[in-house]
Amino acid sequence: MVAMNFSNKLSSIKKKHLYRSRKIIERSKDSIIVIGNKSFVNFCSNDYLSLSNNPLVSEAFQRGVRKYGSGSGASHLVSGHSRAHHELEEALADYTGQERSLLFSSGYTANIGIFSALKDDLDWVLQDKLNHASLIDANQLIGLPLKRYTHNKIESLEKKIAKQSGNGLIATDTVFSMDGDKSDIDSIAKIANSNDAIVMQDDAHGFGIFEPNIPINSIYMATLGKAAGVMGAFVAGSEDFIEYLIQKSRPYIYTTAISPAICMAIMKSLDLIKQGEQKEKLISNIDFFKQIAKELNLPLSDSVSAIQPLILGTSESTMKASLRLYDSGYYVSAIRPPTVPNGAARLRITLCADHTRDQIKQFLIQLKDAIQ
Ligand SMILES: Cc1ncc(COP(=O)(O)O)c(C=O)c1O
């Protein structure tokens, strides 16, 4: 029997500066979070469009609870699939220009769900080196070898694909979660086309901010807990593909459907996303952030998205910078291996629509100081 003694293992994680801990958020509003009795400006939330606190979204959520109660009570294929789920799926299909969409309880399960449905149909999978952990886990769970091409290098994908035979899938993040750069979906689709492979994109960090670019005969997954400000995820594609997922995707079939009230909240978020006002504010904040960072000579990576990483290298230096910022009232968590490659620990700074210009400027001044 394996001894239930983990203290040595925990000490070893601590020694490597890789120990992870959670902060308890007491309240949050307008990019401000309260931890203990101190307020912080949050620069690491994925609530890019600041919709998680939007009063119209909260009201829709409450209306949903009044109409359906708190939970769905069952999986989709039993009695958990409400009118609210169905209408949201139709709205998401419409928004992405696809025939149908299917809701999942999270992006992690959606990725596992896609791979698990395709398990018997695939001979190989190729993944960008920097794809999200959920895509890597999904690949491993279906028992196919993990084959990765160099990050965002189309030539590397071409070389690797030439060595594959049978039916395959190319999987990529659309906006990379730790680097904030975008994949070249059009070029990937071209290569996939000429090799009879399927493209699957994970648009967790682009949905709501950039127009979806979904090549024909491809699979699109996006999450609803980031820019949409609520929770869950969806897969969009052809009528037949979605129906196939319903039949074959175990993480879809064997789990309780998310609450219908959540669907009503997401429906309101989608309306606000379509109106575009929050997106404009976010884009203007990203531009302002980049301009001030440049003036301060901060060595930020090149990213046009809400994710603006500052790579510091070691876990120790990144932890130090994160703590110094924390002491000055700014919350940016330190991202360390194995989330990012060894030697590429970073502050993953994220911008939101409701950050004020003053918050951004003061933060960057403190950041410069924190990394000295
Ligand atoms: C690229 C990417 N895909 C999938 C996920 C998982 O999404 P969720 O948080 O909804 O499980 C994340 C979130 O962290 C992500 O960054």
The ligand as an SDF file (V2000), in Angstrom:
LIG
                    3D

 16 16  0  0  0  0  0  0  0  0999 V2000
   -6.6460   27.6590  -23.8730 C   0  0  0  0  0  0  0  0  0  0  0  0
   -7.5250   27.1390  -22.7840 C   0  0  0  0  0  0  0  0  0  0  0  0
   -8.3320   26.1220  -23.0530 N   0  0  0  0  0  0  0  0  0  0  0  0
   -9.1590   25.6120  -22.1390 C   0  0  0  0  0  0  0  0  0  0  0  0
   -9.1940   26.1250  -20.8610 C   0  0  0  0  0  0  0  0  0  0  0  0
  -10.0980   25.5190  -19.8470 C   0  0  0  0  0  0  0  0  0  0  0  0
  -11.2640   26.2650  -19.7600 O   0  0  0  0  0  0  0  0  0  0  0  0
  -12.1470   26.2220  -18.4370 P   0  0  0  0  0  0  0  0  0  0  0  0
  -11.4790   27.1330  -17.4570 O   0  0  0  0  0  0  0  0  0  0  0  0
  -13.4930   26.6670  -18.8610 O   0  0  0  0  0  0  0  0  0  0  0  0
  -12.1160   24.7890  -17.9770 O   0  0  0  0  0  0  0  0  0  0  0  0
   -8.3890   27.2060  -20.5360 C   0  0  0  0  0  0  0  0  0  0  0  0
   -8.4920   27.8140  -19.1970 C   0  0  0  0  0  0  0  0  0  0  0  0
   -7.8240   27.9770  -18.3820 O   0  0  0  0  0  0  0  0  0  0  0  0
   -7.5180   27.7140  -21.5090 C   0  0  0  0  0  0  0  0  0  0  0  0
   -6.6860   28.7130  -21.2160 O   0  0  0  0  0  0  0  0  0  0  0  0
  1  2  1  0
  2  3  1  0
  2 15  2  0
  3  4  2  0
  4  5  1  0
  5  6  1  0
  5 12  2  0
  6  7  1  0
  7  8  1  0
  8  9  2  0
  8 10  1  0
  8 11  1  0
 12 13  1  0
 12 15  1  0
 13 14  2  0
 15 16  1  0
M  END
$$$$
